[in-house]
């Protein structure tokens, strides 16, 4: 039996974490007052204690915890990969205005961050909630703060929900802003409202619809194209060829959420196929294991992925019956 004091650091988040750990290792893990108590077979208690200690340490460091985070920690420790926990925690992508460090929280996020650092063009493919946009914005803010680039350019195709910019009220900035809210939220967290506004006014943060990229050369810029699954082949080719010296491009998208007309080829899928193997271009694929939102989001994504597989199998069987 082992007791851990300062249990409040773990229990303050969610007492269900202790139950998850206990069920995983087949021992009792309970919390009462300021003490966590473990009881059971010595080996099981030892493994559970190691996880509890990791979670307690993460809580002290203000690292956000979720059920998936707890399960990931158990997986790493069970496989003898504690170094992966250390790698994620030691990689500070940036620091928010409030002093909170931003770390990659999954191996997939770590690969993505490293790819952006090493390459001029990085494609991030995967479902919502995997941190693609937030991490790209955090890195862009880091490069801007350190004068590695002169501006951050936020770009997004405006075809979601069947809306076209010309039919939306307001000037260009007002029209584009709703589509770029996730990017703005990340920048506000990095810079705070006052500095964000100042940088935007001086042109260090620029917002533009994809169509406005034509004819430009983007030098000394950190360019983020979000929702790239809604670009056409012609649009993404035009965008990629805007790359200038000392610039980085991050192209994010979820190819399961394409809003283009059925007869229009997806530019993102085409670009990843055409550019495969070219030096200085990286492709990082996220999965449901990289989802860092509410645990239920990962379950929803998994359910839809499984449904998609079943549909493809059914279509294949149906076509086979006609051969």
C-alpha positions as a LaTeX table, in Angstrom:
\begin{tabular}{lrrr}
\hline
Residue & $x$ (\AA) & $y$ (\AA) & $z$ (\AA) \\
\hline
Unk1 & 0.00 & 0.00 & 0.00 \\
Unk2 & 1.21 & 3.50 & $-0.81$ \\
Unk3 & $-0.10$ & 6.93 & 0.17 \\
Unk4 & 0.39 & 10.13 & $-1.77$ \\
Unk5 & $-0.10$ & 13.51 & $-0.16$ \\
Unk6 & $-1.12$ & 16.67 & $-2.03$ \\
Unk7 & $-3.92$ & 14.64 & $-3.62$ \\
Unk8 & $-5.84$ & 17.84 & $-4.23$ \\
Unk9 & $-3.56$ & 18.62 & $-7.19$ \\
Unk10 & $-4.91$ & 15.56 & $-8.98$ \\
Unk11 & $-8.43$ & 15.46 & $-7.54$ \\
Unk12 & $-9.00$ & 19.14 & $-8.29$ \\
Unk13 & $-9.16$ & 18.25 & $-11.97$ \\
Unk14 & $-11.20$ & 15.06 & $-11.97$ \\
Unk15 & $-11.38$ & 12.25 & $-9.40$ \\
Unk16 & $-12.32$ & 9.83 & $-12.20$ \\
Unk17 & $-8.63$ & 9.75 & $-13.20$ \\
Unk18 & $-7.87$ & 7.64 & $-10.12$ \\
Unk19 & $-10.58$ & 5.16 & $-11.07$ \\
Unk20 & $-9.17$ & 4.92 & $-14.61$ \\
Unk21 & $-5.68$ & 4.19 & $-13.24$ \\
Unk22 & $-6.99$ & 1.60 & $-10.78$ \\
Unk23 & $-9.05$ & $-0.22$ & $-13.41$ \\
Unk24 & $-6.13$ & $-0.24$ & $-15.84$ \\
Unk25 & $-3.71$ & $-1.87$ & $-13.37$ \\
Unk26 & $-6.22$ & $-3.94$ & $-11.39$ \\
Unk27 & $-5.71$ & $-2.28$ & $-8.04$ \\
Unk28 & $-7.51$ & 0.20 & $-5.79$ \\
Unk29 & $-6.65$ & 3.86 & $-6.22$ \\
Unk30 & $-8.72$ & 6.16 & $-4.04$ \\
Unk31 & $-8.49$ & 9.74 & $-2.92$ \\
Unk32 & $-9.72$ & 11.22 & 0.31 \\
Unk33 & $-8.93$ & 14.60 & 1.75 \\
Unk34 & $-5.39$ & 15.34 & 0.74 \\
Unk35 & $-4.23$ & 11.73 & 0.38 \\
Unk36 & $-4.30$ & 9.24 & $-2.52$ \\
Unk37 & $-4.18$ & 5.63 & $-1.35$ \\
Unk38 & $-3.18$ & 2.64 & $-3.49$ \\
Unk39 & $-3.83$ & $-0.99$ & $-2.48$ \\
Unk40 & $-3.38$ & $-4.31$ & $-4.27$ \\
Unk41 & $-0.67$ & $-6.53$ & $-5.72$ \\
Unk42 & 2.80 & $-5.03$ & $-5.35$ \\
Unk43 & 3.56 & $-4.85$ & $-9.09$ \\
Unk44 & 0.20 & $-3.29$ & $-9.93$ \\
Unk45 & 0.50 & $-0.74$ & $-7.12$ \\
Unk46 & 4.01 & 0.16 & $-8.26$ \\
Unk47 & 2.86 & 0.84 & $-11.83$ \\
Unk48 & $-0.19$ & 2.80 & $-10.69$ \\
Unk49 & 1.95 & 4.82 & $-8.28$ \\
Unk50 & 4.28 & 5.81 & $-11.13$ \\
Unk51 & 1.32 & 7.15 & $-13.13$ \\
Unk52 & $-0.12$ & 9.02 & $-10.13$ \\
Unk53 & 3.28 & 10.61 & $-9.54$ \\
Unk54 & 3.48 & 11.72 & $-13.19$ \\
Unk55 & 0.00 & 13.24 & $-13.06$ \\
Unk56 & 0.79 & 14.99 & $-9.78$ \\
Unk57 & 3.95 & 16.42 & $-11.32$ \\
Unk58 & 2.06 & 17.58 & $-14.44$ \\
Unk59 & $-0.56$ & 19.29 & $-12.26$ \\
Unk60 & 2.18 & 21.19 & $-10.44$ \\
Unk61 & 3.47 & 22.41 & $-13.81$ \\
Unk62 & $-0.01$ & 23.61 & $-14.82$ \\
Unk63 & $-0.19$ & 21.08 & $-17.64$ \\
Unk64 & $-3.78$ & 20.59 & $-18.77$ \\
Unk65 & $-5.03$ & 17.09 & $-18.01$ \\
Unk66 & $-7.78$ & 15.05 & $-19.61$ \\
Unk67 & $-8.78$ & 11.40 & $-19.58$ \\
Unk68 & $-6.90$ & 10.90 & $-22.84$ \\
Unk69 & $-3.83$ & 12.53 & $-21.31$ \\
Unk70 & $-3.97$ & 10.10 & $-18.38$ \\
Unk71 & $-4.39$ & 7.11 & $-20.70$ \\
Unk72 & $-1.52$ & 8.33 & $-22.88$ \\
Unk73 & 0.71 & 8.63 & $-19.81$ \\
Unk74 & $-0.13$ & 5.04 & $-18.79$ \\
Unk75 & 0.61 & 3.84 & $-22.33$ \\
Unk76 & 4.01 & 5.56 & $-22.42$ \\
Unk77 & 5.02 & 4.19 & $-19.02$ \\
Unk78 & 3.73 & 0.67 & $-19.78$ \\
Unk79 & 5.80 & 0.60 & $-22.98$ \\
Unk80 & 8.90 & 1.92 & $-21.24$ \\
Unk81 & 8.71 & 5.21 & $-23.13$ \\
Unk82 & 8.90 & 7.72 & $-20.33$ \\
Unk83 & 11.34 & 9.68 & $-22.51$ \\
Unk84 & 8.38 & 10.59 & $-24.75$ \\
Unk85 & 6.73 & 12.37 & $-21.82$ \\
Unk86 & 9.97 & 14.25 & $-21.19$ \\
Unk87 & 10.33 & 15.16 & $-24.88$ \\
Unk88 & 6.85 & 16.64 & $-25.02$ \\
Unk89 & 7.23 & 18.60 & $-21.79$ \\
Unk90 & 10.71 & 19.94 & $-22.61$ \\
Unk91 & 9.61 & 21.36 & $-25.97$ \\
Unk92 & 8.25 & 24.85 & $-25.28$ \\
Unk93 & 6.74 & 26.07 & $-28.55$ \\
Unk94 & 5.89 & 29.48 & $-27.12$ \\
Unk95 & 4.56 & 31.21 & $-24.01$ \\
Unk96 & 1.14 & 32.86 & $-23.85$ \\
Unk97 & 0.62 & 36.44 & $-22.75$ \\
Unk98 & $-0.37$ & 35.04 & $-19.33$ \\
Unk99 & 2.91 & 33.15 & $-19.01$ \\
Unk100 & 1.54 & 29.69 & $-19.78$ \\
Unk101 & 4.01 & 27.56 & $-21.78$ \\
Unk102 & 2.69 & 25.87 & $-24.92$ \\
Unk103 & 3.91 & 22.29 & $-25.38$ \\
Unk104 & 3.07 & 19.62 & $-27.95$ \\
Unk105 & 0.84 & 17.19 & $-26.08$ \\
Unk106 & 1.01 & 14.12 & $-28.29$ \\
Unk107 & 3.74 & 12.49 & $-30.43$ \\
Unk108 & 1.80 & 13.59 & $-33.52$ \\
Unk109 & 1.87 & 17.21 & $-32.37$ \\
Unk110 & 5.61 & 16.90 & $-31.67$ \\
Unk111 & 6.24 & 15.62 & $-35.22$ \\
Unk112 & 4.18 & 18.52 & $-36.59$ \\
Unk113 & 6.05 & 21.18 & $-34.59$ \\
Unk114 & 9.42 & 19.71 & $-35.58$ \\
Unk115 & 8.37 & 19.54 & $-39.24$ \\
Unk116 & 7.43 & 23.24 & $-39.29$ \\
Unk117 & 10.76 & 24.17 & $-37.72$ \\
Unk118 & 12.77 & 22.12 & $-40.23$ \\
Unk119 & 10.88 & 22.74 & $-43.48$ \\
Unk120 & 9.74 & 25.69 & $-45.55$ \\
Unk121 & 6.36 & 24.10 & $-46.30$ \\
Unk122 & 4.46 & 21.81 & $-43.93$ \\
Unk123 & 1.11 & 20.14 & $-44.52$ \\
Unk124 & $-0.91$ & 19.22 & $-41.42$ \\
Unk125 & $-3.67$ & 16.72 & $-42.19$ \\
Unk126 & $-6.13$ & 15.51 & $-39.62$ \\
Unk127 & $-9.40$ & 15.95 & $-37.77$ \\
Unk128 & $-10.57$ & 18.93 & $-35.75$ \\
Unk129 & $-9.27$ & 19.20 & $-32.22$ \\
Unk130 & $-5.74$ & 17.96 & $-32.94$ \\
Unk131 & $-4.15$ & 21.36 & $-32.31$ \\
Unk132 & $-3.02$ & 21.99 & $-35.90$ \\
Unk133 & $-4.17$ & 25.60 & $-36.00$ \\
Unk134 & $-3.21$ & 26.55 & $-32.45$ \\
Unk135 & 0.32 & 25.15 & $-32.68$ \\
Unk136 & 0.91 & 26.78 & $-36.07$ \\
Unk137 & $-0.21$ & 30.14 & $-34.66$ \\
Unk138 & 1.97 & 29.67 & $-31.56$ \\
Unk139 & 5.01 & 28.96 & $-33.73$ \\
Unk140 & 4.20 & 31.89 & $-36.02$ \\
Unk141 & 4.03 & 34.20 & $-32.99$ \\
Unk142 & 7.39 & 32.84 & $-31.78$ \\
Unk143 & 9.04 & 33.52 & $-35.14$ \\
Unk144 & 7.57 & 37.03 & $-35.23$ \\
Unk145 & 8.68 & 37.85 & $-31.68$ \\
Unk146 & 12.21 & 36.67 & $-32.49$ \\
Unk147 & 12.32 & 38.67 & $-35.74$ \\
Unk148 & 12.80 & 35.52 & $-37.83$ \\
Unk149 & 9.89 & 36.78 & $-39.94$ \\
Unk150 & 8.39 & 40.23 & $-40.40$ \\
Unk151 & 4.74 & 39.24 & $-40.46$ \\
Unk152 & 2.19 & 36.51 & $-39.94$ \\
Unk153 & $-0.31$ & 36.08 & $-42.77$ \\
Unk154 & $-3.57$ & 34.26 & $-42.06$ \\
Unk155 & $-5.36$ & 32.79 & $-45.05$ \\
Unk156 & $-8.51$ & 30.74 & $-45.38$ \\
Unk157 & $-10.78$ & 29.84 & $-48.31$ \\
Unk158 & $-14.28$ & 31.20 & $-47.72$ \\
Unk159 & $-16.49$ & 28.40 & $-48.99$ \\
Unk160 & $-17.67$ & 26.91 & $-45.69$ \\
Unk161 & $-21.44$ & 26.61 & $-45.33$ \\
Unk162 & $-21.83$ & 27.52 & $-48.98$ \\
Unk163 & $-21.18$ & 31.22 & $-48.37$ \\
Unk164 & $-19.27$ & 33.47 & $-50.76$ \\
Unk165 & $-17.46$ & 36.57 & $-49.59$ \\
Unk166 & $-19.21$ & 38.80 & $-52.11$ \\
Unk167 & $-22.58$ & 38.09 & $-50.54$ \\
Unk168 & $-21.54$ & 38.75 & $-46.96$ \\
Unk169 & $-22.02$ & 42.21 & $-45.43$ \\
Unk170 & $-19.12$ & 44.50 & $-44.52$ \\
Unk171 & $-15.68$ & 45.32 & $-45.87$ \\
Unk172 & $-13.03$ & 42.71 & $-46.67$ \\
Unk173 & $-11.61$ & 42.57 & $-43.14$ \\
Unk174 & $-15.06$ & 42.15 & $-41.61$ \\
Unk175 & $-15.93$ & 39.47 & $-44.13$ \\
Unk176 & $-12.83$ & 37.38 & $-43.52$ \\
Unk177 & $-12.67$ & 37.69 & $-39.72$ \\
Unk178 & $-15.45$ & 35.17 & $-38.89$ \\
Unk179 & $-13.66$ & 32.52 & $-40.94$ \\
Unk180 & $-10.38$ & 33.18 & $-39.14$ \\
Unk181 & $-11.71$ & 33.13 & $-35.57$ \\
Unk182 & $-9.66$ & 30.04 & $-34.55$ \\
Unk183 & $-6.49$ & 31.74 & $-35.79$ \\
Unk184 & $-7.36$ & 35.01 & $-34.06$ \\
Unk185 & $-8.04$ & 33.21 & $-30.78$ \\
Unk186 & $-4.56$ & 31.72 & $-30.87$ \\
Unk187 & $-2.89$ & 35.04 & $-31.62$ \\
Unk188 & $-4.85$ & 36.80 & $-28.87$ \\
Unk189 & $-3.61$ & 34.17 & $-26.42$ \\
Unk190 & $-0.01$ & 34.73 & $-27.55$ \\
Unk191 & 0.05 & 38.52 & $-27.70$ \\
Unk192 & $-2.92$ & 39.80 & $-25.73$ \\
Unk193 & $-5.55$ & 42.19 & $-27.23$ \\
Unk194 & $-3.46$ & 45.39 & $-27.17$ \\
Unk195 & $-0.32$ & 44.00 & $-28.80$ \\
Unk196 & $-2.39$ & 41.99 & $-31.27$ \\
Unk197 & $-4.18$ & 45.16 & $-32.40$ \\
Unk198 & $-0.90$ & 47.09 & $-32.63$ \\
Unk199 & 0.72 & 44.36 & $-34.73$ \\
Unk200 & $-2.31$ & 44.18 & $-36.98$ \\
Unk201 & $-2.34$ & 47.96 & $-37.51$ \\
Unk202 & 1.35 & 48.01 & $-38.49$ \\
Unk203 & 0.84 & 45.12 & $-40.92$ \\
Unk204 & 2.77 & 42.53 & $-38.90$ \\
Unk205 & $-0.40$ & 40.44 & $-38.70$ \\
Unk206 & $-2.28$ & 40.29 & $-41.97$ \\
Unk207 & $-5.60$ & 38.70 & $-42.80$ \\
Unk208 & $-6.47$ & 37.87 & $-46.38$ \\
Unk209 & $-8.81$ & 35.60 & $-48.33$ \\
Unk210 & $-7.03$ & 33.08 & $-50.51$ \\
Unk211 & $-7.94$ & 34.91 & $-53.72$ \\
Unk212 & $-5.95$ & 37.96 & $-52.58$ \\
Unk213 & $-2.70$ & 35.97 & $-52.65$ \\
Unk214 & $-2.54$ & 36.00 & $-56.43$ \\
Unk215 & 0.38 & 37.96 & $-57.86$ \\
Unk216 & 2.19 & 38.37 & $-54.53$ \\
Unk217 & 5.56 & 37.06 & $-53.33$ \\
Unk218 & 5.48 & 36.38 & $-49.60$ \\
Unk219 & 8.97 & 37.00 & $-48.22$ \\
Unk220 & 10.05 & 36.94 & $-44.55$ \\
Unk221 & 6.54 & 35.74 & $-43.68$ \\
Unk222 & 4.95 & 32.99 & $-41.64$ \\
Unk223 & 1.89 & 32.05 & $-43.69$ \\
Unk224 & $-0.90$ & 29.83 & $-42.36$ \\
Unk225 & $-3.52$ & 28.47 & $-44.74$ \\
Unk226 & $-6.32$ & 26.96 & $-42.68$ \\
Unk227 & $-9.18$ & 24.73 & $-43.90$ \\
Unk228 & $-7.10$ & 23.92 & $-46.99$ \\
Unk229 & $-9.36$ & 20.97 & $-47.85$ \\
Unk230 & $-11.65$ & 23.59 & $-49.38$ \\
Unk231 & $-9.10$ & 24.82 & $-51.92$ \\
Unk232 & $-9.23$ & 23.81 & $-55.56$ \\
Unk233 & $-6.18$ & 22.44 & $-57.38$ \\
Unk234 & $-5.64$ & 25.82 & $-59.07$ \\
Unk235 & $-5.97$ & 27.77 & $-55.82$ \\
Unk236 & $-3.48$ & 25.74 & $-53.81$ \\
Unk237 & $-0.97$ & 25.73 & $-56.67$ \\
Unk238 & $-1.27$ & 29.51 & $-56.83$ \\
Unk239 & $-0.85$ & 29.77 & $-53.07$ \\
Unk240 & 2.19 & 27.50 & $-52.82$ \\
Unk241 & 4.01 & 29.36 & $-55.57$ \\
Unk242 & 3.76 & 32.62 & $-53.56$ \\
Unk243 & 6.53 & 31.33 & $-51.25$ \\
Unk244 & 9.40 & 33.79 & $-50.93$ \\
Unk245 & 12.79 & 33.80 & $-49.22$ \\
Unk246 & 12.97 & 33.34 & $-45.43$ \\
Unk247 & 9.31 & 32.35 & $-45.31$ \\
Unk248 & 7.42 & 29.39 & $-43.95$ \\
Unk249 & 4.06 & 28.06 & $-45.07$ \\
Unk250 & 1.79 & 25.86 & $-42.98$ \\
Unk251 & $-1.16$ & 24.31 & $-44.80$ \\
Unk252 & $-3.74$ & 22.66 & $-42.56$ \\
Unk253 & $-6.86$ & 20.74 & $-43.43$ \\
Unk254 & $-9.17$ & 17.81 & $-42.76$ \\
Unk255 & $-9.87$ & 15.86 & $-45.94$ \\
Unk256 & $-12.97$ & 14.30 & $-44.36$ \\
Unk257 & $-14.61$ & 17.76 & $-44.17$ \\
Unk258 & $-14.52$ & 18.94 & $-47.79$ \\
Unk259 & $-17.17$ & 21.54 & $-48.68$ \\
Unk260 & $-16.28$ & 21.83 & $-52.38$ \\
Unk261 & $-18.84$ & 20.85 & $-55.03$ \\
Unk262 & $-18.65$ & 17.13 & $-55.79$ \\
Unk263 & $-17.26$ & 17.71 & $-59.29$ \\
Unk264 & $-14.33$ & 19.87 & $-58.04$ \\
Unk265 & $-11.04$ & 18.20 & $-57.14$ \\
Unk266 & $-9.64$ & 18.94 & $-53.69$ \\
Unk267 & $-6.45$ & 20.99 & $-53.95$ \\
Unk268 & $-5.09$ & 19.75 & $-50.64$ \\
Unk269 & $-5.31$ & 16.07 & $-51.58$ \\
Unk270 & $-3.81$ & 16.82 & $-54.99$ \\
Unk271 & $-0.92$ & 18.87 & $-53.58$ \\
Unk272 & 0.08 & 16.19 & $-51.06$ \\
Unk273 & 0.10 & 13.63 & $-53.89$ \\
Unk274 & 2.04 & 15.77 & $-56.39$ \\
Unk275 & 4.62 & 17.12 & $-53.93$ \\
Unk276 & 5.39 & 13.84 & $-52.16$ \\
Unk277 & 9.13 & 13.36 & $-51.68$ \\
Unk278 & 10.23 & 16.90 & $-52.51$ \\
Unk279 & 12.91 & 18.15 & $-50.07$ \\
Unk280 & 11.91 & 20.96 & $-47.66$ \\
Unk281 & 8.24 & 19.93 & $-47.84$ \\
Unk282 & 6.79 & 17.85 & $-45.00$ \\
Unk283 & 3.46 & 16.11 & $-44.53$ \\
Unk284 & 2.26 & 15.29 & $-41.02$ \\
Unk285 & $-0.87$ & 13.20 & $-40.55$ \\
Unk286 & $-2.82$ & 13.43 & $-37.29$ \\
Unk287 & $-5.20$ & 10.79 & $-35.96$ \\
Unk288 & $-7.87$ & 10.57 & $-33.28$ \\
Unk289 & $-5.04$ & 9.84 & $-30.80$ \\
Unk290 & $-3.88$ & 13.44 & $-31.26$ \\
Unk291 & $-7.23$ & 15.01 & $-30.34$ \\
Unk292 & $-6.73$ & 17.31 & $-27.36$ \\
Unk293 & $-10.26$ & 18.66 & $-26.98$ \\
Unk294 & $-12.99$ & 17.08 & $-24.86$ \\
Unk295 & $-12.56$ & 13.30 & $-24.72$ \\
Unk296 & $-15.93$ & 12.88 & $-26.43$ \\
Unk297 & $-14.58$ & 14.63 & $-29.56$ \\
Unk298 & $-12.13$ & 11.76 & $-30.13$ \\
Unk299 & $-14.95$ & 9.24 & $-29.72$ \\
Unk300 & $-17.08$ & 11.13 & $-32.26$ \\
Unk301 & $-14.20$ & 11.29 & $-34.76$ \\
Unk302 & $-13.53$ & 7.57 & $-34.30$ \\
Unk303 & $-17.21$ & 6.74 & $-34.87$ \\
Unk304 & $-17.29$ & 8.70 & $-38.13$ \\
Unk305 & $-14.00$ & 7.17 & $-39.31$ \\
Unk306 & $-15.36$ & 3.68 & $-38.69$ \\
Unk307 & $-18.59$ & 4.56 & $-40.48$ \\
Unk308 & $-16.57$ & 5.81 & $-43.45$ \\
Unk309 & $-14.62$ & 2.54 & $-43.59$ \\
Unk310 & $-17.88$ & 0.53 & $-43.51$ \\
Unk311 & $-19.34$ & 2.63 & $-46.30$ \\
Unk312 & $-16.24$ & 2.14 & $-48.46$ \\
Unk313 & $-16.34$ & $-1.61$ & $-47.87$ \\
Unk314 & $-20.03$ & $-1.71$ & $-48.73$ \\
Unk315 & $-19.42$ & 0.28 & $-51.92$ \\
Unk316 & $-16.58$ & $-2.05$ & $-52.86$ \\
Unk317 & $-18.79$ & $-5.09$ & $-52.32$ \\
Unk318 & $-21.58$ & $-3.50$ & $-54.31$ \\
Unk319 & $-19.28$ & $-2.69$ & $-57.22$ \\
Unk320 & $-17.83$ & $-6.18$ & $-57.03$ \\
Unk321 & $-21.27$ & $-7.69$ & $-57.44$ \\
Unk322 & $-21.62$ & $-5.90$ & $-60.77$ \\
Unk323 & $-18.35$ & $-7.22$ & $-62.20$ \\
\hline
\end{tabular}
